[in-house]
Amino acid sequence: MKNKEFWQNIKREIIDYTGIFIGVTITALGLVWLLIPNKIAAGGISGLAIVLTYLWGWPVSVTMLAFNIPLFIACWLVFGPRFGLKTLFGSVVISIMVYFWESVVFILPLTMDKLLASLFGGVIAGIGMGISFRFHGTTGGTDLAAQLLKRFTGISIGQALLFFDGFVIVLAGLIFNSAELALYAIITLFITSKALDTILEGLNYAKAAIIISDQSEVIGAKILSDLQRGATGLIGRGFYSNQQKEVILCVISRAEEIKLKELVRAIDPYAFVILTDVHEVLGEGFNQ
């Protein structure tokens, strides 16, 4: 049994490192293909490296590595081993892959239209980062700096990331003497976060329905028979009426939303219904 668990752990680690490698390779491609040649410094260590490249001629790959390694060592000393090898692996490999795309493949810019570069560069970078996060890795950079700032100042990770990314974008706007480039960088930052969220949360989302009705038994039975979906009855109490009612909770696909609303309306036109998007529903009838 122990031998089987050992090999399962080895297999899981190989899959994780492969996923991180693919993710950072895609992120590096987005940088070299679109963001670096268009001077779009959308925050982070990569954005700072782009600024320094055009300011002093430093290679982006070397600059990223020069910032990431000290940040990793500092986090390791402050927080301990939880900043493990996967973070170091992602931080090093993204620098190597930026060098690979720039100096080995000599990949040409996909476009010099800055709006297209900011949009599609954000998409590609976000997809790569999302894949890395999926496999328990990161690309290092301001994620590490934000952890340190939180530790010594008490501000949240989100605020720290906003501070670092904002600083890099403002610096790029000043160095390049272009407010437009700063605005394009903000677009890229927004698109990157959306693409990253899509990868982490999944493209296929479902609908969660919360139904409050005096006919909960009938509605629940209809959901089971007509939609063939499970439903859960929760005990609720109205604060105004001080009466107890059964609250129905069920999760359906997007295609079943209209049918559910028609079903509830036919039984109780005065039912109170809340519908909301949910991501990555796990369990019977959905993903395992």
Backbone as CSV, one residue per row, in Angstrom:
resi,resn,N_x,N_y,N_z,CA_x,CA_y,CA_z,C_x,C_y,C_z
1,MET,0.835,-1.208,0.000,0.000,0.000,0.000,0.869,1.257,0.000
2,LYS,1.914,1.263,0.858,2.785,2.427,0.924,3.512,2.638,-0.399
3,ASN,3.931,1.530,-1.027,4.623,1.627,-2.308,3.699,2.221,-3.379
4,LYS,2.409,1.814,-3.343,1.432,2.348,-4.294,1.224,3.838,-4.080
5,GLU,1.119,4.263,-2.817,0.953,5.682,-2.505,2.173,6.488,-2.939
6,PHE,3.346,5.876,-2.777,4.584,6.545,-3.182,4.574,6.855,-4.670
7,TRP,4.220,5.853,-5.474,4.209,6.055,-6.920,3.087,6.985,-7.352
8,GLN,1.969,6.974,-6.619,0.891,7.918,-6.905,1.338,9.349,-6.647
9,ASN,2.093,9.530,-5.552,2.622,10.869,-5.244,3.633,11.327,-6.301
10,ILE,4.471,10.384,-6.751,5.440,10.713,-7.798,4.727,11.126,-9.078
11,LYS,3.680,10.371,-9.436,2.906,10.671,-10.641,2.251,12.046,-10.529
12,ARG,1.703,12.351,-9.333,1.050,13.636,-9.117,2.054,14.779,-9.241
13,GLU,3.253,14.573,-8.702,4.270,15.618,-8.783,4.717,15.843,-10.227
14,ILE,4.864,14.768,-10.973,5.267,14.898,-12.382,4.202,15.672,-13.159
15,ILE,2.927,15.352,-12.900,1.833,16.059,-13.567,1.844,17.533,-13.191
16,ASP,2.061,17.830,-11.894,2.081,19.226,-11.439,3.205,20.013,-12.116
17,TYR,4.407,19.450,-12.126,5.537,20.166,-12.716,5.367,20.329,-14.229
18,THR,4.768,19.337,-14.867,4.492,19.448,-16.303,3.477,20.558,-16.555
19,GLY,2.427,20.606,-15.734,1.416,21.649,-15.874,1.994,23.034,-15.640
20,ILE,2.838,23.174,-14.617,3.474,24.471,-14.346,4.352,24.882,-15.519
21,PHE,5.101,23.911,-16.065,5.972,24.208,-17.206,5.159,24.698,-18.405
22,ILE,4.062,24.020,-18.699,3.207,24.438,-19.817,2.641,25.832,-19.568
23,GLY,2.192,26.072,-18.341,1.606,27.364,-17.998,2.577,28.510,-18.157
24,VAL,3.771,28.376,-17.589,4.736,29.482,-17.661,5.273,29.650,-19.085
25,THR,5.305,28.561,-19.847,5.722,28.655,-21.245,4.726,29.495,-22.046
26,ILE,3.443,29.291,-21.794,2.406,30.077,-22.467,2.477,31.538,-22.037
27,THR,2.680,31.778,-20.739,2.808,33.150,-20.242,3.999,33.853,-20.885
28,ALA,5.127,33.150,-20.961,6.317,33.728,-21.590,6.064,34.041,-23.057
29,LEU,5.309,33.188,-23.735,4.977,33.428,-25.137,4.156,34.714,-25.284
30,GLY,3.188,34.912,-24.387,2.396,36.135,-24.418,3.252,37.380,-24.233
31,LEU,4.238,37.278,-23.357,5.132,38.411,-23.125,5.954,38.735,-24.370
32,VAL,6.606,37.713,-24.919,7.525,37.927,-26.037,6.780,38.242,-27.328
33,TRP,5.645,37.605,-27.503,4.880,37.714,-28.743,4.150,39.048,-28.860
34,LEU,3.692,39.574,-27.700,2.790,40.724,-27.760,3.163,41.878,-26.829
35,LEU,3.469,41.585,-25.572,3.596,42.657,-24.584,4.947,43.373,-24.639
36,ILE,6.035,42.613,-24.683,7.357,43.241,-24.670,7.594,44.142,-25.882
37,PRO,7.340,43.676,-27.116,7.607,44.559,-28.268,6.717,45.797,-28.322
38,ASN,5.568,45.767,-27.638,4.668,46.913,-27.641,4.800,47.780,-26.387
39,LYS,5.802,47.485,-25.556,6.088,48.267,-24.347,4.895,48.309,-23.383
40,ILE,4.163,47.216,-23.304,3.012,47.153,-22.401,3.451,46.477,-21.111
41,ALA,3.671,47.288,-20.091,4.157,46.805,-18.792,2.975,46.710,-17.832
42,ALA,2.285,45.570,-17.872,1.037,45.423,-17.113,1.297,44.922,-15.697
43,GLY,2.114,45.647,-14.970,2.362,45.299,-13.582,3.282,44.097,-13.447
44,GLY,3.562,43.745,-12.200,4.360,42.558,-11.924,5.836,42.738,-12.243
45,ILE,6.598,41.675,-11.946,8.031,41.683,-12.240,8.266,41.738,-13.742
46,SER,7.408,41.068,-14.515,7.563,41.099,-15.969,7.398,42.525,-16.498
47,GLY,6.429,43.263,-15.952,6.236,44.647,-16.364,7.427,45.512,-16.009
48,LEU,7.958,45.318,-14.797,9.143,46.068,-14.385,10.325,45.733,-15.282
49,ALA,10.449,44.446,-15.649,11.539,44.024,-16.529,11.419,44.668,-17.905
50,ILE,10.183,44.825,-18.399,9.974,45.478,-19.694,10.435,46.935,-19.633
51,VAL,10.110,47.622,-18.538,10.533,49.013,-18.368,12.055,49.110,-18.363
52,LEU,12.711,48.238,-17.590,14.174,48.292,-17.477,14.851,47.905,-18.789
53,THR,14.221,47.038,-19.554,14.768,46.652,-20.859,14.867,47.861,-21.784
54,TYR,13.795,48.646,-21.838,13.796,49.810,-22.723,14.552,50.994,-22.113
55,LEU,14.764,50.966,-20.794,15.485,52.063,-20.140,16.985,51.862,-20.206
56,TRP,17.441,50.637,-19.874,18.884,50.375,-19.788,19.346,49.226,-20.684
57,GLY,18.428,48.598,-21.386,18.819,47.522,-22.286,19.013,46.180,-21.621
58,TRP,18.566,46.032,-20.385,18.700,44.749,-19.696,17.750,43.726,-20.312
59,PRO,18.200,42.495,-20.537,17.299,41.461,-21.056,16.160,41.182,-20.078
60,VAL,14.953,41.026,-20.609,13.781,40.774,-19.759,13.967,39.513,-18.939
61,SER,14.469,38.457,-19.565,14.622,37.174,-18.863,15.576,37.293,-17.680
62,VAL,16.691,37.973,-17.881,17.683,38.127,-16.798,17.122,38.999,-15.678
63,THR,16.437,40.070,-16.041,15.863,40.977,-15.044,14.814,40.256,-14.194
64,MET,13.950,39.476,-14.841,12.937,38.727,-14.097,13.584,37.769,-13.112
65,LEU,14.610,37.058,-13.557,15.300,36.111,-12.679,16.006,36.839,-11.541
66,ALA,16.592,37.992,-11.849,17.319,38.759,-10.838,16.403,39.262,-9.732
67,PHE,15.128,39.507,-10.037,14.170,39.935,-9.020,13.507,38.738,-8.325
68,ASN,13.204,37.697,-9.089,12.457,36.571,-8.532,13.247,35.756,-7.511
69,ILE,14.515,35.505,-7.797,15.308,34.661,-6.887,15.463,35.312,-5.506
70,PRO,15.861,36.590,-5.399,15.937,37.210,-4.067,14.585,37.244,-3.346
71,LEU,13.500,37.491,-4.096,12.164,37.492,-3.479,11.822,36.116,-2.934
72,PHE,12.149,35.084,-3.698,11.884,33.725,-3.236,12.684,33.408,-1.975
73,ILE,13.961,33.772,-1.968,14.808,33.511,-0.789,14.269,34.255,0.431
74,ALA,13.846,35.509,0.224,13.297,36.289,1.336,12.030,35.639,1.886
75,CYS,11.144,35.192,0.998,9.910,34.531,1.445,10.215,33.222,2.146
76,TRP,11.203,32.491,1.658,11.589,31.228,2.294,12.087,31.479,3.717
77,LEU,12.891,32.539,3.887,13.433,32.853,5.210,12.348,33.350,6.162
78,VAL,11.383,34.123,5.631,10.342,34.713,6.471,9.227,33.725,6.772
79,PHE,8.793,32.999,5.754,7.610,32.137,5.911,7.941,30.663,6.069
80,GLY,9.145,30.259,5.722,9.496,28.856,5.853,9.243,28.064,4.577
81,PRO,9.255,26.736,4.691,9.220,25.858,3.508,7.922,25.865,2.716
82,ARG,6.862,26.557,3.197,5.614,26.525,2.424,5.778,27.201,1.064
83,PHE,6.802,28.056,0.932,7.154,28.556,-0.390,8.116,27.539,-0.988
84,GLY,7.555,26.487,-1.546,8.332,25.320,-1.933,8.955,25.401,-3.307
85,LEU,9.348,24.225,-3.751,10.095,24.121,-4.989,9.264,24.488,-6.214
86,LYS,7.949,24.324,-6.130,7.117,24.628,-7.294,7.115,26.128,-7.595
87,THR,7.156,26.938,-6.546,7.251,28.381,-6.753,8.592,28.747,-7.370
88,LEU,9.660,28.139,-6.846,10.996,28.374,-7.406,11.057,27.894,-8.849
89,PHE,10.486,26.729,-9.104,10.477,26.164,-10.452,9.778,27.107,-11.439
90,GLY,8.597,27.589,-11.071,7.866,28.502,-11.947,8.616,29.796,-12.183
91,SER,9.231,30.330,-11.127,9.961,31.596,-11.229,11.164,31.486,-12.152
92,VAL,11.856,30.351,-12.091,13.048,30.156,-12.918,12.665,29.829,-14.361
93,VAL,11.690,28.939,-14.527,11.332,28.484,-15.868,10.758,29.610,-16.713
94,ILE,9.985,30.532,-16.115,9.417,31.616,-16.931,10.533,32.495,-17.499
95,SER,11.604,32.704,-16.729,12.741,33.477,-17.245,13.437,32.717,-18.371
96,ILE,13.596,31.403,-18.167,14.239,30.585,-19.198,13.423,30.593,-20.491
97,MET,12.093,30.507,-20.348,11.245,30.442,-21.539,11.151,31.797,-22.252
98,VAL,11.221,32.896,-21.508,11.283,34.213,-22.158,12.559,34.297,-22.988
99,TYR,13.672,33.845,-22.414,14.943,33.818,-23.162,14.836,32.902,-24.378
100,PHE,14.173,31.741,-24.190,14.030,30.762,-25.282,13.251,31.362,-26.448
101,TRP,12.109,31.972,-26.159,11.292,32.545,-27.230,11.999,33.714,-27.909
102,GLU,12.754,34.511,-27.111,13.418,35.702,-27.671,14.687,35.356,-28.441
103,SER,15.511,34.508,-27.825,16.874,34.335,-28.336,17.114,33.038,-29.090
104,VAL,16.304,32.035,-28.866,16.492,30.751,-29.542,15.548,30.631,-30.739
105,VAL,14.260,30.898,-30.484,13.270,30.813,-31.560,13.235,32.095,-32.384
106,PHE,13.661,33.212,-31.784,13.600,34.537,-32.424,12.177,34.821,-32.925
107,ILE,11.220,34.633,-32.028,9.820,34.800,-32.407,9.521,36.272,-32.679
108,LEU,8.820,36.536,-33.762,8.499,37.912,-34.155,7.210,38.374,-33.492
109,PRO,7.059,39.687,-33.272,5.809,40.197,-32.692,4.615,39.803,-33.541
110,LEU,3.545,39.407,-32.897,2.334,39.017,-33.614,1.654,40.235,-34.232
111,THR,1.692,41.358,-33.510,1.100,42.599,-33.999,1.767,43.775,-33.298
112,MET,1.778,44.904,-33.962,2.274,46.131,-33.340,1.121,47.085,-33.037
113,ASP,-0.100,46.594,-33.204,-1.274,47.351,-32.784,-1.395,47.193,-31.269
114,LYS,-1.244,48.272,-30.544,-1.149,48.175,-29.087,-2.447,47.717,-28.429
115,LEU,-3.578,48.069,-29.011,-4.844,47.603,-28.438,-4.975,46.092,-28.576
116,LEU,-4.682,45.578,-29.773,-4.727,44.130,-29.965,-3.705,43.431,-29.072
117,ALA,-2.522,44.027,-28.955,-1.476,43.428,-28.120,-1.903,43.376,-26.652
118,SER,-2.519,44.457,-26.173,-2.945,44.495,-24.777,-4.057,43.486,-24.506
119,LEU,-4.980,43.327,-25.459,-6.088,42.389,-25.278,-5.614,40.943,-25.340
120,PHE,-4.957,40.589,-26.440,-4.575,39.194,-26.629,-3.359,38.812,-25.792
121,GLY,-2.495,39.783,-25.503,-1.403,39.510,-24.572,-1.934,39.184,-23.191
122,GLY,-2.969,39.915,-22.762,-3.594,39.631,-21.473,-4.248,38.268,-21.444
123,VAL,-4.904,37.894,-22.553,-5.551,36.583,-22.618,-4.522,35.462,-22.517
124,ILE,-3.459,35.544,-23.316,-2.442,34.480,-23.329,-1.728,34.393,-21.985
125,ALA,-1.344,35.549,-21.439,-0.665,35.545,-20.138,-1.574,35.008,-19.051
126,GLY,-2.854,35.391,-19.074,-3.797,34.919,-18.065,-4.040,33.428,-18.145
127,ILE,-4.130,32.903,-19.376,-4.304,31.453,-19.547,-3.099,30.711,-18.979
128,GLY,-1.909,31.194,-19.302,-0.700,30.548,-18.784,-0.618,30.580,-17.270
129,MET,-0.921,31.734,-16.677,-0.887,31.845,-15.220,-1.948,30.959,-14.580
130,GLY,-3.131,30.899,-15.213,-4.191,30.060,-14.678,-3.808,28.596,-14.671
131,ILE,-3.159,28.142,-15.750,-2.706,26.748,-15.810,-1.669,26.487,-14.717
132,SER,-0.749,27.423,-14.527,0.263,27.267,-13.465,-0.391,27.158,-12.095
133,PHE,-1.360,28.039,-11.811,-2.049,28.012,-10.525,-2.828,26.710,-10.345
134,ARG,-3.398,26.202,-11.443,-4.148,24.940,-11.394,-3.283,23.796,-10.884
135,PHE,-1.991,23.857,-11.207,-1.077,22.788,-10.824,-0.179,23.211,-9.654
136,HIS,-0.724,24.114,-8.815,-0.097,24.501,-7.542,1.233,25.223,-7.707
137,GLY,1.386,25.946,-8.812,2.595,26.726,-9.021,2.267,28.194,-9.178
138,THR,3.281,29.022,-9.263,3.112,30.446,-9.543,4.248,30.877,-10.464
139,THR,4.149,32.091,-10.954,5.240,32.664,-11.746,6.111,33.579,-10.891
140,GLY,5.903,33.528,-9.568,6.712,34.335,-8.660,6.349,35.804,-8.745
141,GLY,7.368,36.647,-8.744,7.157,38.077,-8.951,6.436,38.765,-7.821
142,THR,5.465,39.602,-8.181,4.793,40.431,-7.182,3.939,39.608,-6.217
143,ASP,3.603,38.354,-6.586,2.920,37.498,-5.619,3.772,37.334,-4.362
144,LEU,5.056,37.126,-4.573,5.977,36.969,-3.447,6.172,38.296,-2.711
145,ALA,6.333,39.378,-3.467,6.515,40.693,-2.851,5.287,41.079,-2.029
146,ALA,4.100,40.732,-2.527,2.864,41.048,-1.804,2.795,40.303,-0.475
147,GLN,3.254,39.055,-0.472,3.273,38.284,0.774,4.185,38.941,1.811
148,LEU,5.324,39.411,1.362,6.260,40.077,2.275,5.674,41.387,2.799
149,LEU,5.071,42.174,1.902,4.492,43.450,2.329,3.362,43.235,3.324
150,LYS,2.561,42.207,3.090,1.475,41.883,4.028,2.035,41.528,5.400
151,ARG,3.112,40.772,5.406,3.707,40.330,6.669,4.210,41.507,7.500
152,PHE,4.815,42.494,6.848,5.461,43.573,7.596,4.606,44.835,7.746
153,THR,3.513,44.932,6.982,2.653,46.114,7.093,1.237,45.786,7.537
154,GLY,0.804,44.536,7.324,-0.543,44.139,7.727,-1.607,44.385,6.682
155,ILE,-1.258,44.978,5.524,-2.262,45.199,4.493,-2.576,43.872,3.804
156,SER,-3.712,43.819,3.106,-4.141,42.570,2.483,-3.293,42.271,1.245
157,ILE,-3.355,41.007,0.807,-2.635,40.597,-0.401,-3.138,41.385,-1.612
158,GLY,-4.467,41.541,-1.701,-5.040,42.286,-2.821,-4.543,43.718,-2.874
159,GLN,-4.494,44.371,-1.720,-4.006,45.751,-1.670,-2.521,45.826,-2.044
160,ALA,-1.773,44.835,-1.573,-0.344,44.817,-1.885,-0.107,44.616,-3.376
161,LEU,-0.869,43.709,-3.988,-0.736,43.493,-5.429,-1.138,44.738,-6.204
162,LEU,-2.208,45.392,-5.753,-2.650,46.627,-6.403,-1.570,47.690,-6.303
163,PHE,-0.909,47.762,-5.159,0.160,48.739,-4.957,1.316,48.475,-5.928
164,PHE,1.789,47.222,-5.987,2.934,46.902,-6.845,2.595,47.070,-8.325
165,ASP,1.438,46.545,-8.731,1.054,46.653,-10.136,0.832,48.109,-10.534
166,GLY,0.188,48.874,-9.646,-0.022,50.290,-9.918,1.287,51.042,-10.038
167,PHE,2.241,50.711,-9.155,3.557,51.360,-9.201,4.248,51.091,-10.535
168,VAL,4.216,49.835,-10.985,4.886,49.475,-12.248,4.214,50.178,-13.431
169,ILE,2.885,50.221,-13.438,2.169,50.855,-14.552,2.455,52.357,-14.595
170,VAL,2.430,53.006,-13.429,2.733,54.447,-13.381,4.179,54.702,-13.807
171,LEU,5.103,53.849,-13.320,6.513,53.990,-13.693,6.691,53.851,-15.203
172,ALA,5.998,52.869,-15.791,6.093,52.676,-17.244,5.563,53.894,-17.987
173,GLY,4.450,54.447,-17.516,3.897,55.630,-18.157,4.862,56.801,-18.117
174,LEU,5.579,56.949,-16.992,6.541,58.045,-16.854,7.792,57.812,-17.694
175,ILE,8.327,56.585,-17.634,9.558,56.278,-18.365,9.334,56.378,-19.871
176,PHE,8.222,55.822,-20.322,7.914,55.847,-21.754,7.256,57.165,-22.175
177,ASN,6.978,58.028,-21.182,6.354,59.329,-21.444,5.079,59.169,-22.274
178,SER,4.252,58.208,-21.840,3.047,57.910,-22.606,1.936,57.454,-21.663
179,ALA,0.917,58.297,-21.532,-0.247,57.901,-20.741,-1.016,56.781,-21.430
180,GLU,-0.956,56.747,-22.764,-1.658,55.704,-23.507,-1.123,54.316,-23.175
181,LEU,0.198,54.194,-23.068,0.790,52.901,-22.734,0.353,52.450,-21.341
182,ALA,0.224,53.394,-20.432,-0.260,53.056,-19.095,-1.704,52.562,-19.148
183,LEU,-2.521,53.200,-19.986,-3.915,52.770,-20.130,-4.004,51.393,-20.774
184,TYR,-3.154,51.142,-21.776,-3.122,49.808,-22.388,-2.698,48.754,-21.358
185,ALA,-1.776,49.118,-20.493,-1.318,48.189,-19.452,-2.452,47.847,-18.494
186,ILE,-3.275,48.834,-18.167,-4.427,48.584,-17.285,-5.403,47.624,-17.955
187,ILE,-5.619,47.798,-19.262,-6.480,46.877,-20.007,-5.924,45.455,-19.929
188,THR,-4.621,45.329,-20.142,-3.980,44.011,-20.093,-4.122,43.381,-18.718
189,LEU,-3.926,44.183,-17.678,-4.042,43.675,-16.313,-5.446,43.147,-16.044
190,PHE,-6.453,43.871,-16.513,-7.848,43.459,-16.330,-8.135,42.174,-17.101
191,ILE,-7.713,42.119,-18.369,-7.963,40.941,-19.199,-7.234,39.723,-18.629
192,THR,-6.018,39.925,-18.148,-5.255,38.823,-17.558,-5.986,38.216,-16.366
193,SER,-6.513,39.086,-15.496,-7.216,38.585,-14.313,-8.476,37.816,-14.696
194,LYS,-9.180,38.290,-15.748,-10.390,37.604,-16.194,-10.062,36.249,-16.815
195,ALA,-9.004,36.211,-17.639,-8.594,34.947,-18.251,-8.135,33.957,-17.196
196,LEU,-7.403,34.458,-16.199,-6.943,33.604,-15.103,-8.135,33.026,-14.337
197,ASP,-9.114,33.866,-14.023,-10.307,33.395,-13.306,-11.058,32.343,-14.115
198,THR,-11.112,32.537,-15.437,-11.815,31.577,-16.295,-11.151,30.211,-16.248
199,ILE,-9.822,30.197,-16.264,-9.104,28.923,-16.200,-9.299,28.260,-14.843
200,LEU,-9.254,29.047,-13.773,-9.373,28.479,-12.428,-10.793,28.027,-12.123
201,GLU,-11.779,28.777,-12.582,-13.169,28.475,-12.247,-13.855,27.598,-13.280
202,GLY,-13.296,27.538,-14.487,-13.879,26.715,-15.530,-14.817,27.493,-16.427
203,LEU,-14.932,27.020,-17.661,-15.802,27.672,-18.631,-17.254,27.252,-18.457
204,ASN,-17.446,26.027,-18.001,-18.800,25.503,-17.867,-19.345,25.820,-16.482
205,TYR,-20.200,26.815,-16.410,-20.798,27.137,-15.126,-22.264,26.731,-15.133
206,ALA,-22.790,26.519,-13.941,-24.174,26.092,-13.777,-24.952,27.196,-13.075
207,LYS,-26.205,26.903,-12.742,-27.060,27.845,-12.039,-27.501,27.240,-10.713
208,ALA,-27.388,28.025,-9.658,-27.913,27.616,-8.356,-29.217,28.372,-8.115
209,ALA,-30.238,27.639,-7.700,-31.551,28.252,-7.464,-31.924,28.108,-5.995
210,ILE,-32.366,29.215,-5.408,-32.909,29.217,-4.052,-34.371,29.643,-4.180
211,ILE,-35.276,28.768,-3.740,-36.712,28.993,-3.938,-37.414,28.990,-2.586
212,ILE,-38.151,30.066,-2.316,-38.923,30.177,-1.074,-40.401,30.223,-1.456
213,SER,-41.143,29.236,-0.991,-42.547,29.130,-1.405,-43.336,28.336,-0.375
214,ASP,-44.653,28.629,-0.319,-45.545,27.814,0.521,-45.808,26.451,-0.113
215,GLN,-45.442,26.305,-1.394,-45.663,25.042,-2.108,-44.332,24.310,-2.332
216,SER,-43.456,24.372,-1.354,-42.119,23.807,-1.526,-42.145,22.303,-1.787
217,GLU,-43.058,21.581,-1.143,-43.135,20.142,-1.349,-43.474,19.813,-2.796
218,VAL,-44.446,20.523,-3.347,-44.866,20.280,-4.732,-43.757,20.678,-5.702
219,ILE,-43.137,21.840,-5.457,-42.064,22.307,-6.333,-40.888,21.343,-6.301
220,GLY,-40.510,20.899,-5.100,-39.405,19.955,-4.966,-39.678,18.655,-5.703
221,ALA,-40.904,18.154,-5.597,-41.262,16.915,-6.286,-41.194,17.092,-7.805
222,LYS,-41.623,18.264,-8.287,-41.589,18.541,-9.717,-40.148,18.653,-10.242
223,ILE,-39.277,19.235,-9.428,-37.864,19.333,-9.823,-37.276,17.931,-9.982
224,LEU,-37.627,17.050,-9.051,-37.123,15.681,-9.113,-37.673,14.931,-10.330
225,SER,-38.966,15.113,-10.610,-39.596,14.334,-11.682,-39.396,14.941,-13.069
226,ASP,-39.557,16.264,-13.191,-39.496,16.895,-14.512,-38.067,17.233,-14.951
227,LEU,-37.283,17.779,-14.028,-35.911,18.140,-14.371,-34.919,17.031,-14.072
228,GLN,-35.357,16.076,-13.249,-34.483,14.979,-12.810,-33.206,15.515,-12.171
229,ARG,-33.408,16.522,-11.351,-32.321,17.110,-10.579,-32.601,16.926,-9.094
230,GLY,-31.545,16.813,-8.330,-31.711,16.738,-6.890,-32.046,18.087,-6.300
231,ALA,-32.685,18.084,-5.162,-33.022,19.331,-4.460,-32.893,19.095,-2.969
232,THR,-32.559,20.142,-2.255,-32.391,20.050,-0.804,-33.340,21.029,-0.126
233,GLY,-34.066,20.535,0.866,-34.957,21.400,1.634,-34.261,21.916,2.877
234,LEU,-34.203,23.237,3.025,-33.567,23.875,4.180,-34.641,24.576,5.007
235,ILE,-34.487,24.531,6.306,-35.444,25.204,7.184,-35.088,26.680,7.297
236,GLY,-36.042,27.548,6.942,-35.816,28.989,7.027,-36.923,29.668,7.809
237,ARG,-36.662,30.902,8.244,-37.658,31.665,8.998,-37.673,33.100,8.493
238,GLY,-38.856,33.585,8.165,-38.991,34.970,7.744,-38.951,35.905,8.936
239,PHE,-38.079,36.899,8.907,-37.959,37.799,10.053,-39.183,38.716,10.180
240,TYR,-39.802,39.026,9.049,-40.978,39.894,9.111,-42.207,39.124,9.611
241,SER,-42.442,37.950,8.988,-43.625,37.157,9.366,-43.385,36.271,10.572
242,ASN,-42.103,36.017,10.861,-41.709,35.117,11.943,-42.279,33.705,11.736
243,GLN,-42.462,33.333,10.478,-42.965,32.013,10.143,-41.857,31.168,9.521
244,GLN,-41.907,29.896,9.832,-40.933,28.977,9.252,-41.394,28.515,7.876
245,LYS,-40.453,28.446,6.951,-40.741,27.938,5.614,-39.587,27.061,5.152
246,GLU,-39.913,26.140,4.281,-38.876,25.302,3.701,-38.294,26.010,2.480
247,VAL,-36.973,26.119,2.458,-36.265,26.774,1.361,-35.635,25.689,0.495
248,ILE,-35.919,25.723,-0.790,-35.392,24.722,-1.707,-34.088,25.230,-2.320
249,LEU,-33.068,24.391,-2.269,-31.789,24.688,-2.915,-31.536,23.610,-3.965
250,CYS,-31.297,24.030,-5.198,-30.958,23.058,-6.242,-30.003,23.697,-7.242
251,VAL,-29.244,22.857,-7.918,-28.287,23.304,-8.931,-28.698,22.688,-10.258
252,ILE,-28.795,23.516,-11.289,-29.229,23.076,-12.603,-28.255,23.574,-13.661
253,SER,-28.377,23.040,-14.863,-27.571,23.553,-15.968,-28.201,24.841,-16.499
254,ARG,-27.425,25.583,-17.288,-27.951,26.828,-17.857,-29.155,26.569,-18.758
255,ALA,-29.125,25.427,-19.456,-30.215,25.119,-20.374,-31.530,24.847,-19.645
256,GLU,-31.450,24.516,-18.350,-32.650,24.186,-17.586,-33.233,25.373,-16.836
257,GLU,-32.587,26.540,-16.952,-33.021,27.716,-16.188,-34.455,28.125,-16.536
258,ILE,-34.775,28.237,-17.814,-36.114,28.662,-18.233,-37.163,27.654,-17.777
259,LYS,-36.838,26.386,-17.926,-37.788,25.342,-17.539,-38.077,25.385,-16.046
260,LEU,-37.039,25.652,-15.245,-37.236,25.743,-13.795,-38.143,26.919,-13.451
261,LYS,-37.903,28.067,-14.064,-38.729,29.245,-13.770,-40.185,29.018,-14.168
262,GLU,-40.396,28.375,-15.305,-41.767,28.076,-15.728,-42.435,27.085,-14.783
263,LEU,-41.663,26.114,-14.318,-42.185,25.111,-13.390,-42.632,25.764,-12.083
264,VAL,-41.791,26.642,-11.541,-42.114,27.304,-10.270,-43.302,28.240,-10.452
265,ARG,-43.313,29.004,-11.545,-44.394,29.958,-11.778,-45.744,29.250,-11.927
266,ALA,-45.751,28.064,-12.557,-47.005,27.323,-12.743,-47.580,26.839,-11.410
267,ILE,-46.679,26.546,-10.446,-47.140,26.034,-9.145,-47.435,27.166,-8.178
268,ASP,-46.531,28.142,-8.113,-46.697,29.260,-7.176,-46.180,30.544,-7.818
269,PRO,-47.065,31.343,-8.414,-46.631,32.590,-9.077,-45.995,33.591,-8.118
270,TYR,-46.217,33.423,-6.811,-45.701,34.369,-5.821,-44.437,33.852,-5.133
271,ALA,-43.883,32.763,-5.631,-42.657,32.224,-5.040,-41.504,33.218,-5.206
272,PHE,-40.613,33.207,-4.235,-39.418,34.059,-4.273,-38.258,33.188,-4.771
273,VAL,-37.675,33.565,-5.914,-36.655,32.739,-6.557,-35.380,33.552,-6.755
274,ILE,-34.268,32.970,-6.362,-32.956,33.578,-6.588,-32.164,32.638,-7.482
275,LEU,-31.632,33.162,-8.582,-30.790,32.390,-9.495,-29.421,33.051,-9.578
276,THR,-28.384,32.250,-9.447,-27.038,32.805,-9.490,-26.103,31.837,-10.193
277,ASP,-25.029,32.370,-10.794,-24.044,31.527,-11.468,-23.160,30.840,-10.435
278,VAL,-22.837,29.584,-10.689,-21.889,28.848,-9.843,-20.889,28.158,-10.759
279,HIS,-19.675,28.021,-10.287,-18.605,27.435,-11.080,-18.139,26.125,-10.458
280,GLU,-17.716,25.239,-11.322,-17.157,23.955,-10.908,-18.052,23.231,-9.909
281,VAL,-19.225,22.856,-10.338,-20.122,22.057,-9.507,-19.643,20.623,-9.544
282,LEU,-19.356,20.074,-8.405,-18.837,18.708,-8.298,-19.872,17.816,-7.631
283,GLY,-20.105,16.667,-8.215,-21.054,15.727,-7.623,-21.923,15.100,-8.675
284,GLU,-22.891,14.314,-8.225,-23.741,13.556,-9.132,-24.496,14.489,-10.081
285,GLY,-24.448,14.162,-11.366,-25.109,14.967,-12.374,-24.220,16.048,-12.951
286,PHE,-23.055,16.273,-12.324,-22.119,17.292,-12.797,-20.727,16.669,-12.866
287,ASN,-19.679,17.479,-12.776,-18.325,16.944,-12.834,-17.995,16.142,-11.583
288,GLN,-17.190,15.111,-11.777,-16.730,14.323,-10.628,-15.553,15.039,-9.969
